[in-house]
């Protein structure tokens, strides 16, 4: 039976009998066949394993494909191995297997002296290490990659690696280095044709960095650019960019804009999703300054609001601000108030309220003292600034200047 007949039979029974289709695809790989037929068999077998969520199968297939790749052009090899690695994306909890496969294939690429493929695989490995919070190994590999890429002057991969470097430093809360790496990435991208997906990724990272600096207006503009670019490419990550857009409007205290954003053409398909509904619930709670509604939204949409570290960190800050505003509203009419009473009204544990009040006093949000013996908060009026001391110092400085001027004139006369 010819290779083409085997491929046709496998395609026919792929849905009804996956085990037989797998056997037929493997037969194509074992017999002498045209390179395009073997390449098709590898891709189809990878799709089969992907649909079955078989990460081990995809890993073995990539190792098996090396024999085929040894006899093909280097550019075609890189494309094929990237296609096979992409099948992991649809398989949940496959990151560790993918990392092991990547390390194995990087070693193979070094032995075969396939430098371009090695750099491509190492870039993918860095991305996975960042996704699994392996920041130190990622930064070490980034340093090695940057040294090699600058020598080869490969601007495209250099753009990707600098972008990954920015992500790594951001994860470690090193904003100056994250911004510097993003600037380097943009500089490299400006000298080449930057693919739309990579440009959107640059815009997304720029928005995230501006959001970290609380520049929500600029961050929103970058997120909007990223959302448009990713939506036009049909990427699933467009939803993440849209969530960040909504987050910016929440942080700017513009809840009406949250609803109006859902009416734009590109956003219509996301309007009914739980990820978007979660941001609407947060916007309503923030608008009403209602801490209970805010906590309810965090509970009801826990998965949607806590899995993304960017959203989680900013909502934590927003919750802290909202708690502060509620505490100020409660204690404002009093000169002395029981901490237990404040905790009951705000719906928080006494220890958490006491800690927050202490921090607010230290930050001079209001003036007061905690009397822990009585369990009370004593609030003082804001002290008036006495300007007399400063005015006296200024007067003495002016008198000093006059005396020095007169002394200079007497010296000249003498």
Secondary structure, DSSP 4 states (H G I P E B T S, - for coil): --HHHHHHHHHHHTTT-HHHHHHHHHHHHHS---HHHHHHHHHHHHHHHHHTT-HHHHHHHHHHTHHHHTTS-HHHHHHHHHHHHHGGGGSTT-HHHHHHHHHHHHHHHHHTT-HHHHHHHHHHHHHHHHHTT-HHHHHHHHHHHHHHHHHHT-HHHHHHHHHHHHHHHHHTT-HHHHHHHHHHHHHHHHTSPPPHHHHHHHHHHHHHHHHHTT-HHHHHHHHHHHHHHHHHTT-TTHHHHHHHHHHHHHHTT-HHHHHHHTTSGGGGGGTTSHHHHHHHHHHHHHHTT-HHHHHHHHHHTHHHHHSSHHHHHHHHHHHHHHHHHHHHHHHTT-SEEEHHHHHHHHTS-HHHHHHHHHHHHHTTSSEEEEETTTTEEEEEPPPPP--HHHHHHHHHHHHHHHHHHHHHHHHHH-
